[in-house]
Every structure is written in structure tokens, then in C-alpha cells.
């Protein structure tokens, strides 16, 4: 029996799964995330959230009339990513979905472990999570583009979104607040639009759904999470939610309201002068960081 604290209901396993899937599919269809006949690349990490998304879309691919392919980016984190890759490969085979694995080394010329070693040499000017986030977004987009995907689906859930919103508010990053949503448009020929079917679903419910689907994956945590500012917001928000189970939904409601009213200057995306991928300036952030890491290595 699953207890949904913010709505005050208990659900058996069957009804919980029905409720969970109907909410995710409602978001997909109501918000026009995915159109019939599209090829959808699902970003998987081997963790429960992304495997839950792959399971959901693989179960309902006929209803949605979509073609699926899974994409996994191996950052090169010793003792962490290899075990997750094994889980992703196992479930992709079981659910009949092609899994394409690419690495930071393949696409960017170095592993995250190597990048972090250089960051340390440079006085930690950039945090590991910053570099990893930029490189992962770049890599996922590049591989989705290579595979001819119309959409790139990620497993970002309600918790992820409200954490990002609070962090953006704290940093007064109005452009990010205006930009982030359940789906992004194709604003550049080489930018695959992203969609988030779990946008309105809490992290704990995604976990319960994964467990009810029989998904088992190694419980290993990224060693670089200790450098993440966002992790501080995550712990604080979870502590508040223990006292008020509705707080995350109310923050999400605020996010939706504010993002619809924030007017931030939006310049059209350009093509990076170095790699040709989407960029807000002359050089994309991934190439900028690669250049910095290269300069640190030569110093």
C-alpha cells in the first residue's frame, strides 16, 4: 500500500501504477511533448529515475506511436558509472529498446575524473557538477542528433524542477527561470528539443514506480555531489517537506506562475565557431570549458 501524503490517499500497487502512468502520459499528451510517429531518444543513466522513464515509454510506445532509442553517456567516473551501465544494458534488452552508449572521452576527449583533476590544479574555478552538467547536455544533444531523434526525453521530476527553480531564484538567474519548462522548442537546427514526462511527479513516486516495475540498480552516489550547491537546496527542501508534504507542489505552482511572467532577453542561438553546435555566444559553453581544461593541463 502506497501513501500519498499531499493528497491524503492510500493506493494498492495496481492503482498506484495506473495513477502514475496516467499522470505522466497526460503530461506528454496534454503539453504536446511528443507527437505520433516521432523518434524519441531517452536519456538513461542506469539509475532508477531514468530507467523508470524508459520503462514507461517502452510500455506505451504503441499508444504514443513512437520509436524509442535509449542514450547513455558514460562520464568516466571511476567506481560509479560502470555499474550503472550494466543495469541500463540489462533493462534495455529486456524491454526491447536499442541502447547507444557514448562517453565523455569519445565526444570531448577526456573523462570527468581527468577533468576534475585539472580543475583541482586550477584552484577549482569551476565546480565538477558545473563541468559535468555542461558536458552531459552537450553529449546527449550530440548523440540524439546523430541518431535522428525528434525529441530527447529526460527523467527530471518535480523535485528536480523545484530545486532548480529555488537555485535560480537565489542566483537571480531570470533567463534560466524563463527558459526552463516541461518542454523546449527547437530553437536551433542542431538542438534536439527536450521533454520531461515526469515534470509534475515527485521523486519518491518515481522511486516507488521503479520498485513496482521490478527495477533494481546499484545504490551508488556520485563522489562529486559534495561540491554541488544544488544538493544543499535538495536537503533543505526535503527537510521542509517532512513538516509540510505540499510544499514542493506549491513551489512548482509558483515556478509555473513566475516563469510565465518573467521577461528575460532571449537572443537567438548561434552556431559555435569551434564545433558548430548551438551556442548563446560565439563559442559554446562545452568548447569554452574544454579550452580552459586544456590550458590548465599545459600550465
ChimeraX attribute file (.defattr): number of C-alpha atoms within 10 A of each C-alpha:
attribute: neighborCount
match mode: 1-to-1
recipient: residues
	/A:1	10
	/A:2	13
	/A:3	13
	/A:4	14
	/A:5	12
	/A:6	13
	/A:7	9
	/A:8	8
	/A:9	9
	/A:10	13
	/A:11	13
	/A:12	10
	/A:13	15
	/A:14	10
	/A:15	13
	/A:16	20
	/A:17	18
	/A:18	11
	/A:19	12
	/A:20	18
	/A:21	20
	/A:22	12
	/A:23	16
	/A:24	20
	/A:25	19
	/A:26	13
	/A:27	21
	/A:28	21
	/A:29	14
	/A:30	10
	/A:31	13
	/A:32	12
	/A:33	21
	/A:34	25
	/A:35	15
	/A:36	13
	/A:37	12
	/A:38	16
	/A:39	20
	/A:40	26
	/A:41	31
	/A:42	28
	/A:43	25
	/A:44	28
	/A:45	22
	/A:46	26
	/A:47	22
	/A:48	25
	/A:49	24
	/A:50	23
	/A:51	27
	/A:52	25
	/A:53	26
	/A:54	26
	/A:55	21
	/A:56	19
	/A:57	23
	/A:58	19
	/A:59	13
	/A:60	13
	/A:61	16
	/A:62	11
	/A:63	10
	/A:64	18
	/A:65	14
	/A:66	18
	/A:67	18
	/A:68	20
	/A:69	22
	/A:70	24
	/A:71	25
	/A:72	25
	/A:73	24
	/A:74	22
	/A:75	24
	/A:76	18
	/A:77	16
	/A:78	13
	/A:79	12
	/A:80	17
	/A:81	20
	/A:82	14
	/A:83	16
	/A:84	21
	/A:85	19
	/A:86	13
	/A:87	19
	/A:88	25
	/A:89	18
	/A:90	12
	/A:91	19
	/A:92	21
	/A:93	11
	/A:94	10
	/A:95	12
	/A:96	11
	/A:97	18
	/A:98	14
	/A:99	21
	/A:100	18
	/A:101	15
	/A:102	16
	/A:103	18
	/A:104	19
	/A:105	14
	/A:106	13
	/A:107	15
	/A:108	16
	/A:109	11
	/A:110	16
	/A:111	20
	/A:112	23
	/A:113	15
	/A:114	15
	/A:115	22
	/A:116	21
	/A:117	16
	/A:118	18
	/A:119	20
	/A:120	14
	/A:121	14
	/A:122	16
	/A:123	10
	/A:124	12
	/A:125	10
	/A:126	14
	/A:127	16
	/A:128	21
	/A:129	19
	/A:130	13
	/A:131	19
	/A:132	19
	/A:133	12
	/A:134	15
	/A:135	23
	/A:136	19
	/A:137	12
	/A:138	21
	/A:139	24
	/A:140	21
	/A:141	25
	/A:142	16
	/A:143	21
	/A:144	27
	/A:145	18
	/A:146	10
	/A:147	15
	/A:148	13
	/A:149	20
	/A:150	21
	/A:151	26
	/A:152	28
	/A:153	28
	/A:154	21
	/A:155	24
	/A:156	21
	/A:157	21
	/A:158	22
	/A:159	23
	/A:160	17
	/A:161	22
	/A:162	24
	/A:163	22
	/A:164	19
	/A:165	24
	/A:166	19
	/A:167	18
	/A:168	16
	/A:169	14
	/A:170	9
	/A:171	10
	/A:172	11
	/A:173	13
	/A:174	17
	/A:175	15
	/A:176	16
	/A:177	24
	/A:178	19
	/A:179	14
	/A:180	15
	/A:181	17
	/A:182	20
	/A:183	21
	/A:184	17
	/A:185	12
	/A:186	13
	/A:187	13
	/A:188	15
	/A:189	12
	/A:190	16
	/A:191	22
	/A:192	25
	/A:193	20
	/A:194	23
	/A:195	26
	/A:196	22
	/A:197	27
	/A:198	30
	/A:199	25
	/A:200	19
	/A:201	19
	/A:202	17
	/A:203	18
	/A:204	14
	/A:205	19
	/A:206	22
	/A:207	16
	/A:208	19
	/A:209	24
	/A:210	23
	/A:211	14
	/A:212	14
	/A:213	15
	/A:214	10
	/A:215	18
	/A:216	14
	/A:217	19
	/A:218	14
	/A:219	10
	/A:220	12
	/A:221	10
	/A:222	12
	/A:223	11
	/A:224	15
	/A:225	13
	/A:226	12
	/A:227	13
	/A:228	13
	/A:229	12
	/A:230	18
	/A:231	13
	/A:232	14
	/A:233	16
	/A:234	17
	/A:235	12
	/A:236	12
	/A:237	17
	/A:238	15
	/A:239	12
	/A:240	13
	/A:241	15
	/A:242	11
	/A:243	9
	/A:244	12
	/A:245	17
	/A:246	14
	/A:247	17
	/A:248	21
	/A:249	18
	/A:250	12
	/A:251	18
	/A:252	20
	/A:253	13
	/A:254	14
	/A:255	22
	/A:256	17
	/A:257	11
	/A:258	15
	/A:259	19
	/A:260	13
	/A:261	11
	/A:262	13
	/A:263	12
	/A:264	14
	/A:265	9
	/A:266	10
	/A:267	8
	/A:268	11
	/A:269	17
	/A:270	18
	/A:271	18
	/A:272	18
	/A:273	14
	/A:274	11
	/A:275	12
	/A:276	13
	/A:277	21
	/A:278	23
	/A:279	20
	/A:280	14
	/A:281	14
	/A:282	15
	/A:283	18
	/A:284	22
	/A:285	18
	/A:286	23
	/A:287	20
	/A:288	13
	/A:289	17
	/A:290	17
	/A:291	12
	/A:292	16
	/A:293	21
	/A:294	13
	/A:295	12
	/A:296	17
	/A:297	15
	/A:298	6
	/A:299	7
